[in-house]
Amino acid sequence: MAPMRNSLLRGNQSRFSWSIILLLVPLVLSSQAISCDWSGEWAITWGLWQGKLHNSQMILTQTGNRVIGTYDWYGGQIDGEVVGDKLIGQWTQTDNNGRFEFTLESDCESFEGVWGYDNSIGDGYWNGNR
Protein backbone atom coordinates (compact mmCIF):
# COMPACT_ATOMS: atom_id res chain seq x y z
CA MET A 1 0.00 0.00 0.00
CA ALA A 2 2.86 2.38 0.60
CA PRO A 3 3.74 2.78 -3.13
CA MET A 4 0.16 3.79 -3.93
CA ARG A 5 0.13 6.37 -1.14
CA ASN A 6 3.37 7.95 -2.41
CA SER A 7 1.95 8.05 -5.91
CA LEU A 8 -1.15 9.90 -4.65
CA LEU A 9 1.01 12.39 -2.78
CA ARG A 10 3.09 13.07 -5.90
CA GLY A 11 -0.09 13.68 -7.90
CA ASN A 12 -1.39 16.13 -5.30
CA GLN A 13 1.96 17.91 -5.14
CA SER A 14 1.97 18.25 -8.93
CA ARG A 15 -1.54 19.72 -8.94
CA PHE A 16 -0.58 22.07 -6.11
CA SER A 17 2.50 23.25 -8.03
CA TRP A 18 0.47 23.97 -11.16
CA SER A 19 -2.13 25.81 -9.07
CA ILE A 20 0.56 28.10 -7.66
CA ILE A 21 2.01 28.73 -11.13
CA LEU A 22 -1.41 29.55 -12.57
CA LEU A 23 -2.05 31.98 -9.72
CA LEU A 24 1.30 33.73 -10.17
CA VAL A 25 1.21 34.20 -13.96
CA PRO A 26 -1.45 36.96 -13.90
CA LEU A 27 0.47 38.77 -11.16
CA VAL A 28 3.66 38.74 -13.23
CA LEU A 29 1.83 39.90 -16.36
CA SER A 30 -0.02 42.68 -14.53
CA SER A 31 3.22 43.95 -12.97
CA GLN A 32 4.61 44.37 -16.48
CA ALA A 33 1.61 46.53 -17.43
CA ILE A 34 2.36 49.02 -14.66
CA SER A 35 6.11 49.23 -15.19
CA CYS A 36 5.77 52.38 -17.33
CA ASP A 37 6.35 55.70 -15.62
CA TRP A 38 3.96 58.53 -16.49
CA SER A 39 6.61 61.17 -15.69
CA GLY A 40 7.65 63.48 -18.50
CA GLU A 41 6.42 65.93 -21.10
CA TRP A 42 3.34 65.06 -23.14
CA ALA A 43 1.84 66.68 -26.23
CA ILE A 44 -1.88 66.53 -25.54
CA THR A 45 -5.07 66.98 -27.54
CA TRP A 46 -8.48 67.14 -25.97
CA GLY A 47 -10.96 68.30 -28.55
CA LEU A 48 -12.12 71.26 -30.53
CA TRP A 49 -11.71 74.85 -29.43
CA GLN A 50 -13.22 77.49 -31.66
CA GLY A 51 -13.44 74.98 -34.51
CA LYS A 52 -9.80 73.80 -34.27
CA LEU A 53 -8.16 70.85 -32.58
CA HIS A 54 -6.88 71.99 -29.22
CA ASN A 55 -3.23 71.01 -28.65
CA SER A 56 -1.21 71.77 -25.56
CA GLN A 57 1.68 70.58 -23.37
CA MET A 58 1.38 68.66 -20.11
CA ILE A 59 4.16 67.83 -17.64
CA LEU A 60 3.62 64.88 -15.28
CA THR A 61 5.56 63.63 -12.27
CA GLN A 62 4.96 60.15 -10.86
CA THR A 63 5.88 59.20 -7.29
CA GLY A 64 4.80 55.69 -6.42
CA ASN A 65 1.23 55.33 -7.69
CA ARG A 66 0.50 59.06 -7.48
CA VAL A 67 0.83 61.35 -10.50
CA ILE A 68 0.58 65.14 -10.41
CA GLY A 69 1.00 67.51 -13.29
CA THR A 70 0.28 70.76 -15.04
CA TYR A 71 -0.90 71.71 -18.49
CA ASP A 72 -1.01 75.09 -20.18
CA TRP A 73 -4.75 75.80 -20.31
CA TYR A 74 -6.31 78.04 -17.64
CA GLY A 75 -3.71 76.98 -15.05
CA GLY A 76 -4.55 73.31 -15.58
CA GLN A 77 -3.49 70.79 -12.96
CA ILE A 78 -4.09 67.08 -12.58
CA ASP A 79 -3.83 64.77 -9.60
CA GLY A 80 -4.30 61.06 -10.16
CA GLU A 81 -3.53 57.50 -9.21
CA VAL A 82 -2.01 54.77 -11.37
CA VAL A 83 -4.18 51.64 -11.46
CA GLY A 84 -2.66 49.05 -13.80
CA ASP A 85 -2.24 50.74 -17.17
CA LYS A 86 -4.65 53.57 -16.25
CA LEU A 87 -4.21 56.98 -14.68
CA ILE A 88 -7.43 58.03 -12.95
CA GLY A 89 -7.99 61.32 -11.18
CA GLN A 90 -9.12 64.93 -11.05
CA TRP A 91 -8.29 67.93 -13.24
CA THR A 92 -8.67 71.53 -12.11
CA GLN A 93 -8.46 74.82 -13.98
CA THR A 94 -9.13 78.39 -12.93
CA ASP A 95 -12.52 78.15 -14.67
CA ASN A 96 -13.62 74.52 -14.07
CA ASN A 97 -12.82 71.06 -12.70
CA GLY A 98 -13.65 67.44 -13.32
CA ARG A 99 -12.43 63.89 -13.70
CA PHE A 100 -10.25 62.06 -16.22
CA GLU A 101 -9.18 58.53 -17.08
CA PHE A 102 -6.14 57.85 -19.27
CA THR A 103 -5.08 54.43 -20.58
CA LEU A 104 -1.37 54.06 -21.36
CA GLU A 105 -0.41 52.18 -24.51
CA SER A 106 1.97 49.21 -24.11
CA ASP A 107 4.86 51.19 -25.67
CA CYS A 108 4.57 53.73 -22.79
CA GLU A 109 4.74 56.56 -25.35
CA SER A 110 1.07 57.48 -25.74
CA PHE A 111 -2.27 57.37 -23.96
CA GLU A 112 -5.93 57.61 -24.86
CA GLY A 113 -8.37 59.03 -22.41
CA VAL A 114 -11.63 60.68 -21.54
CA TRP A 115 -12.56 63.59 -19.30
CA GLY A 116 -15.70 65.06 -17.81
CA TYR A 117 -16.91 68.03 -15.80
CA ASP A 118 -17.42 67.72 -12.06
CA ASN A 119 -18.04 64.02 -11.26
CA SER A 120 -18.99 62.91 -14.76
CA ILE A 121 -16.72 61.25 -17.29
CA GLY A 122 -17.02 61.07 -21.05
CA ASP A 123 -17.61 64.71 -22.00
CA GLY A 124 -14.66 64.49 -24.35
CA TYR A 125 -11.45 62.74 -25.24
CA TRP A 126 -7.99 63.57 -23.92
CA ASN A 127 -5.05 61.94 -25.71
CA GLY A 128 -1.31 62.38 -25.41
CA ASN A 129 2.09 61.46 -26.87
CA ARG A 130 5.59 61.86 -25.51
Secondary structure, DSSP 4 states (H G I P E B T S, - for coil): -HHHHHHHHHHHHHHHHHHHHHHHHHHHHHHHHT-----EEEEEEEEEETTEEEEEEEEEEEETTEEEEEETTTTEEEEEEEETTEEEEEEE-SS-EEEEEEEE-TTSSEEEEEEEETT---SEE-EEE-
